[in-house]
Amino acid sequence: MMEPQASLRVLELYSGIGGMHYALKESCIAADLVAAVDINPVANEVYEHNFPNTYLCAKTIEGMALDDFNKLEFDMILMSPPCQPFTRIGSQKDVLDPRTKSFLYILEILPRLSKTPKYILLENVKGFETSVASDKLIQTLESCRYTYQAFLLSPTLLGIPNSRLRYFLLAKLQPDTFCFRTSHQILKHFPDHDDADLRSRDGSSFNQMLSTDGNKKEQNNSEYCAENGKSQDVNLLYKLETSEHQKQKQIQDNNLSIQMIQDFLEEGLQDPSLYFIPPKSLLRYALILDIVGQTCRRSVCFTKGYGHYVEGTGSVLKTASDVELSEVFQSFQALSEDEKLNQLSKLKLRYFTPREIANLHGFPSEFSFPEKTSLRQSYRLLGNSLNIHVVAKLIRLMVE
């Protein structure tokens, strides 16, 4: 008779609002989360609200001594280091950015642990893979005799209508190996998907392009959704997009392997007016808003500035299902400001709610924010979070 597998002891670094914790639960592997570490007081309040029984260490990672780590005797590290040093719109200071100090400390302490963890999963933005920090990570893994595999993955691969391309790395201590063949190349699909399946699920190479990080102005200029399966004349251009952009978005919306936005919306939203886009913002950003409807099968990456900044922070929802974008934006530039505002008001545009973004990220229904967490804080925390379904699948692949 086989003995039951012992539970893995897991350490969650940069725990945020618990995305890794939920992913670990969803992976269904035998595991106990022995500690979560984060210095952000607002994120820690949300974490404690949802995981009151988990030991939360509210301090900097570099503030933990080697002995503190050794006492935890963990088998797995799940971590999502600060991404700002590597984002395209950030300073790109890489290891010179003070926010990488804690990550470099982890790399320095890893070879000195009394018990080398068997598994490591890291998540970060696209751009991390070309950084000096990434080079140092690989050097450390190789010196500690890990087998590893890097990925660039978006939730669209799992049928989720949200482009959020992220870098992931799985590492497994030798002599154990992964259940799939590793490569020095960065994989852009899950290793149990062949290329044909990838193309079917992801819709098009354009979708991968949109996934890069959701922050580019030109990306948002191109976002228009051909709703309700109605074909559009690609020679008629609305907003600031091209006929090619319009064509590619139609392909995405016709990709039936991806769910509709409506599957992730709050039912019976009590006061949608709280989320309506202010008239001043509508007038200023009308031509670059990424507008999606309830029957769309796509949305762009939601960032921490969502709800506060309009440009390049994520999609907005058209709640007027009986109004076409083409009707509103036809000859739009020739209208007076009052006429423009009257046209735009027909669309009933609003921001996605924090709960709806959490749904797209894979947070379970029992997840919630404490009452004192402000709307802006909720958006910021979600913008710094990750997709739980993607990480859960990677954890399973890592442990199998």
N, C-alpha and C positions, 0 to 999 in steps of 0.2 A: 504494500500500500504506500503510495507516494505521500511524503510529508507536505503539509501546506507551505506554500512559498512565504518566506518571511517578508514583512512589510519593509519597503525601502524607506529610509529616513531622508527627508527632503528639506533643503534649505532654500528659501525664497529670498533673493536679494533684489533691491529696488522694487519692493512689493507693490507700491502704488495702491490701487483700489482693489487688488486681488485677482487680476486677470489670470496670472499664472496659477493661483490657488484653484480657481474654478476650472481651469484647463486640466489640472492634475486630477480633480474629481471626475471630470468628464472622460478622462482617459481610461478610467476604471482599472488602473493598475493597483496592486497592493502597495499602498504608500501612506506614510504619516508625515505631515508637515511639521517639522520640529521647531522652526522659527521663521519669522518674516522680518526683514530689516528694511527700514526706510526712514529718512529724516524729515520728509514733508509732513507737517502737522495736520493739514487738511486731508491729505490722502490717508493718513493714519486713522483719523476719526472715521472715515468711511470704511476702512478696513476693519476696525474694531467693531463697528456697527454691524457688519455682515459676518465677521468671524470672531465672536467674543471669546471663544475658547482657544484661539491660537496665540501662542507666545509671540508678541510683537515687540521687536527691539527698536525703539525710536531713537536712533543715533546714526551717525555717519558710519559707513562701512570701514573706512580707514581708522575710525575710533575704536574698532574692535581689535583686541590683541589676538595673537596666534593662539593663546590658550583658550580664549573665548570660542574660537572656531573649533578647536580640538574637542572641547567639552560637548559639542553638539553631535559629534560622531555621525555626520551625514554621509549618505551614499550618492546623493544627487544635488546638483545646483541648478536652479532655474533663475535666470536673470535677464533683465532688460535695462542695461546701463543708459544714462542720459544720451539722447540722440542729437542734441543741439550742436555739438562739435562737428557733426558729420552731415547735417542737412544742407541742401543746396541753397536755401535762403538764409542759413546761419552764417556764423563767422568762419566756419571751416578751419578752426585753429587746431583741430585734431588733438594730439597729445599735449599741445601747449595750452589748451583750454582747461581751466581749473576743474571743470566738471568731469574730466576724465581721471582725476586723481584717484578716486575710489576704485575705478576699474583697473588701473595700473597696480593698485595695491593688491587687488585680488590675484592678478597674475604673478605678483611678487611672492605672495603667501602660499599659493597653490602647491609648489614643489616642497614646501616646508611642513605641510600638514602631516600629522602623525598617521592619518588614514586618508589616502588619496581617494576622492570620490569617484565612483564608477561611471557616473553619467553627468554630462553638462549640456544644458540647452541655453543658448543665448539668442535674444531678439534685438534687432535694431533697425534703423532706416536703411534704405538703399543709399549707398554712398559709403557706408561703413566698410564694405568689402575692399575699397581702394585706399583705406586709411593706414597710417602708421600703427594705430591702435590694433587694427586687424592683423597686421604683420606680427606684432608682438604677441597677440593671442595665439596665432598659428605656431610661432616659435616655442611658446610655453607648452602648448599641447604636445608638440612633437618631442620636446625634451622630457616631458612626463609620460611619454609612450601612450598617447591616445590615438585612436582611429577617429577621423572626423569627416563630416560632410557639410558643405554650405548650400544654402537654398536662397532663392528669391521667389517668394510666393505671395499670391493675393487671394482673398476670400472668394473671389469669383470662381476659383478652381473647385470650390465646394458648393457652387450654386447659390452663393450669397451675392445679392446685387449691390456690392460695395467694393470699389477698387481701393485697395490699401496694400500696395506692394511693400513687403518688408524682407529684410535680411534675417536669416535664421542659420544657426550653426548647431549641429549635434555632435557630441564627442563621447566616445565610449572607451573605457580603459582596456588596453590590451592585456591578455590575449583574446578577450572577447571581440567579436565582430558584429557588424550590423546584419540585419536580415535581408539587406539589399546590397548590390554592388556599389561601392563608393567610387567617386571620381574626383580628380583635382578640379574639374570644372564645376561651376556653381549650377546646381539643378534648378530649373524653372517650373518644375512640376513635382508632385509626389512620386516617389520611385515605384509605386505600384500602379501608376498610370502610364500607358504608352502614349506616344506622340499624337496618335489619332484621337485618343480619348481627350487629351489636353485641348486640341483644337476644337473638339466638339463642345467641351464644357466652357471654354474661355471665350468662345465666340469669334475672336479675331486677334491678329497681332496688334491691332489698334488698341484693344482693351488692355493689353500688357503695357502699351505706351502710356495710357491714361493712368495706370496704376502707380507710376513712378513715385510720386509723393503728394499729388493733389495740390501742390502749392504754386504751380506755374500759371502765370497770367494767361498765356496762350492756350493752356488747357481749358481754362474756364471760359475763354472766349468761344471755344468750339462746342460747348455743351448745349445740345438741344435734343429733346426727346420726341421721337415720332410715336405718339401715343395711339392706343387702341388699334394697332395694326394697320393704320392708314398710311399708304405709301405717299411720299412727298416728292414733288418735282425737284430733283437735285439741282436744277438751274435756278431755282428761287431760293435766295439766301436771306435768312432772317438773323437778326443780331449781328455778330461779327464772325460767323463761321463760314467755312467753305463747303462746296458741294461734296467733297470727299469726306469731311467730318460728318456731314449729315447722313451720308450713305453708310458709314461705319456704325453710327449710332443706331440706325435702323437694323443693321445686322445684330447688334447687341440686344436690342429689344425683341427681336424675333428668335433669340436663343432660348428655347423652352427649357433647357437644363438649368437655367437660372431663375430663381423665384422672383415674383413681382414685389415691388416696394410695399404694396398694400398689406403683404403678409407680415410686415414688421412695424406697422403703425399702431398707435394706441387706439383702442376702441372707446368710443364715447368720451373723447377729450372734452373736459368740462368747460374750459375757457381758452379756445384756440386763439383768441385775440391777443393773449399774452405773447404769442410767438409770431404775430404778423410783422412783416418787415416795415419799418418806419418809412413814411413817404419820402423823406429826404434821401434815405439810402436807396430807395427804389429808383428815384430820378437819377442819382449819381451813378449807380452800378447796373442799371437795367440791361445794358448791352453785354455785360460780362457775367451776369448771374448764371450759375449752373442750375437750370430749372428742370426738375423731373416731376412726373405725375405718378399717380398711384399704380398705374398699370405698367410703368417702366420697369426694366430689369437691370438698372444701372444707377450708380451714384458715385460721386468722387469722394476722395479721402476727407474725413472730418478731422480738422486740426484743433489745437488747443485754443485758437482764436475764434472759433465758431460762436456765433451769436453776438460777438462784440465787434469783430471785423467782418466785412462782407466779402471782400475780394480774396479769392483763393483759399477759403477756409472750409468749403464743403458745399454740398448741394442744398437747394431750397425746394420746398414742395408746393406744387400747384394744386390747390384743393378744389378749384372750379373745373370739374370734369367736362363740362359742356362748352368750354371755351378753348379754342385752338390758339397756340402761340402765333401761328401765321396771321391770324386775324388781328392780334394785338400789335405785332411788330411790322405789319405792312405799312410802308411810308412813315415809319415811326419818327425818323429824323426831321421830317418836315413839320411835325406838330409843335404846338406851343407847350410850355411846361404843364399848364393845367390840363391840356388835352392828353399829354403823355401820361400824366398821373391818373387820369380817368380811364385810359386804356389799360394801364398796368393793374389798376384796382380790380378789374374784371377777373384777373387770374387768381385772386385771393392767395397770394404767396405768403408762405410762412416758413420759419425755421423748423427743422426736425426737433422734436423734444428730446431731452436727455434720455428718457426711457426708450425712445425709438432708436437713437444712436446706440444705446446699450444693447437693444435687440439685434441690431445689425452686427455688433461686435460679438454676439453670442452669449451675453450675460443672461443667466436664468431669471425667471420671473420673480424669484424670491430676493434677488439683488435690489437694494434700494439705497438712497442717499439719506443721511440724517436730516431732520427738518431744518436745522440751522445752516445746511450747505446751500449757498446761494446758487442761482441759475448759472451765473458766469463761472463759478468754481466747478460746478458739475460739468460744464462744457470743457473746461480746461483739463480736468482729470480724465475725461473720456478721450480727449484728443491725444493724451499721452499714454493711453492704454493700448491694448492689442486685441486681435481677434482670437477668442477662446477656442473656437472649433479648429482653427488651423494649428494652434499650439497643442491641443489635445491629440490631434492626429500625429503630430511629430513626436510627442512623448511616447505614444504607443509604438511607433516605428523605432524609436531609440531603444526601448526596453525589450522588444520582441527578440 
